[in-house]
Amino acid sequence: MEYRQLGRSGLKVSAVSMGTFSFGGKGDFAMVASQGVKEAQRLVDTCIEGGINLFDTANMYSSGRSEEILGEVLEGRRDRILISSKARMRIGDGPNDEGVSRYHLIRECERSLKRLRTDHIDVYFMHEWDGLTPPEEMLSALDMLVNQGKVRYIGCSNYSGWHIMKVLGVADLKNYPRFVTQQIHYTLEAREAEYELLPISVDQGLGVMVWSPLAAGLLSGAFRRDLKPADSRQAAGWSEPPIRDENRLWNIVDVLIEIAEARAVSPAQVALAWTLSRPAITSVVVGGLSEQHFKDNIAAVDLKLTAEELERLNAVSRLDYIYPYWHQHNFAKDRFCAGDWALHQSYEDLGKI
């Protein structure tokens, strides 16, 4: 296993993390899986044996059941394992059952600690933007939780670029803890994060954890143009992530399969290896329905794609060079910083546009 530094923090996390989205199977989460304690135990053991040291969950996964199961299976070895959890999403019918208010964050952190059977959360993510709560209030609450030892590091998830910069600006101004990482959706099929989120991560020293790095299995090789598994979450009605250009998706899958067959590895390993090669990426958060799924995903850490393979994948998946980036490409390249290149490196082959 490879361990990478989480942003500018001193914390090192495994390049592959385990996602526990499938633990519990309550409500809509049953479309993914309904893994109980016994099954979760086997999968967690497999991941620990494979070198994974970070396990990701959230207070709203199966209405807290995911945290409960993870807490139970990690009991007795918590001191060797890192846990990340999240708060922000609606978890009840009350007016304060969502958001990042001081009330909501403190309450939900303490509830998560009880479910996880631990006294601290290693990385606490703000699961989504809340435009109604002032960043000062959110950061003040997180600062208190950090000072109390209940939270070690903080991060954000699913924020826009300006959301991140706004919060970081307040943190610096008020001397509150800074986000050390963000958790985003980023795959060969969904590369929108390259426009702002990856450049911000490089420039501001944020680690990047990637959720659903195989696009809910669509990049795993199990799905083809003429093959849609009847037992998949998509067949059950799961619609995330949205696919706006299905033909482009299958073109990407075709190249993944060609490279995988030539290297005698799985398409999933190729997709994960590409993601791990990208700027600022710290860890890919993978899920799985079997021990073999996790073993296969862990093996992606050792797969190093060639420059030619990377270029083939870039060519088939590269997004449009939208404004103002094409204008910067034409007139600002000689003054680019590392953050700029996190986006523009994918378009270096283009002449003046």
C-alpha angles and dihedrals in degrees: 000000000000119000120208131194112253103236113294092332122106091239119115119205133183116267087235118048128188118245117207097196089123097054113110103008098219120159116334090354088075087076087070101039143302104228115176130199097280095050092042090052092058093047094046090048090052091051094048090049088052092055101259110150101172125072119188128207141144138220092244099049103116088343093294097316091112090059091047093053093045091050091051097049093045095050111126095023102053092116090067096046135072121219127199121191137169145220136188106078121105112275101169146009098266125106091246097044093103140037135051100281117143088250095052099042096049093045094047095045091054091047091050092050090055093048092047092048091228139111096227145029113222098208119017115195128201094226098209140355119280110198094184098061116073112240088233091063094047094047093045090055092047091047089055092049091050092048090049090054093242093115127034102189136004133219143166134235132202094005124149118238094257091048090057094046092048092054094043089051092053091045092053093044096048097034093242123149114282126227107262095191146008129215113218144164108253128154141141086271096045110042099151090114088073092072096065116338099064094043089051090050092052093044098043098036098246121156116227125222115186122217120206092006090176093052093249090311097310090116095042096090092249089101123061135165090271099027124076111163112233092215095053126116089245090059088051091056104269109149105182125139100031114228110213098177111034094179090056089051093055092045087057091047090051091057092044090054093047092052092043093052092048091051095039092237134112123274087238091060091051092050092048093045089054091051092048089053094059126101118281095359110147105169142355114223107219132188129195146180097218142028089251091057090058095043090052093048093047089054089063089078090071095047112098113188120217122243089253092052091048091050092051091052092046092050095053096043107032114127127227115287095242128189131307090022098063088050090051089049090056099044113014108044094108090059100044120134126207091272091055092051091055084076106023097051088079091060102042091114092064122096124214110320 
